[in-house]
Amino acid sequence: MAGLRNRLVHLYWEVDESILYTILQNDLDDFDQFKAYVYHLLQDPEVS
């Protein structure tokens, strides 16, 4: 996801819309992992 973010921010004129669409439809696991991490952190702030 970091690579996509860098391309969107720094090389947005080179973004292929079909690839972007595919990523947004199929490759959002990073967001699910982040959401789970934040949820667990909120449940027990002492554990990181």
C-alpha positions in Angstrom: 0.0 0.0 0.0 2.9 2.3 0.7 4.1 2.0 -2.9 0.6 2.9 -4.2 0.5 5.9 -1.9 3.9 7.1 -3.2 2.8 6.8 -6.8 -0.5 8.6 -6.1 1.2 11.5 -4.3 4.4 11.8 -6.4 3.6 10.3 -9.8 -0.1 10.7 -10.0 0.1 11.4 -13.8 1.4 7.9 -14.3 -1.4 6.1 -12.4 -3.2 3.5 -14.5 -6.9 3.8 -13.6 -7.6 0.1 -14.2 -4.8 -1.0 -11.9 -6.0 1.5 -9.2 -9.5 0.1 -9.5 -8.3 -3.4 -9.2 -6.2 -2.6 -6.1 -9.2 -0.8 -4.5 -11.5 -3.7 -5.2 -9.1 -6.6 -4.1 -6.1 -5.5 -2.1 -7.2 -3.7 1.0 -5.8 -6.2 3.5 -3.5 -3.5 4.9 -6.5 -1.5 6.1 -8.0 -4.6 7.8 -4.7 -5.3 9.5 -4.4 -1.6 10.6 -8.0 -1.6 11.9 -7.4 -4.8 13.9 -4.2 -3.3 15.4 -6.0 -0.1 16.5 -8.9 -2.1 17.9 -6.6 -4.2 20.0 -4.6 -1.2 21.1 -7.8 0.5 22.2 -8.8 -2.6 24.2 -5.4 -2.8 26.0 -3.2 0.2 25.7 -0.4 -1.4 27.7 0.2 -4.0 25.0 1.8 -2.7 21.8 
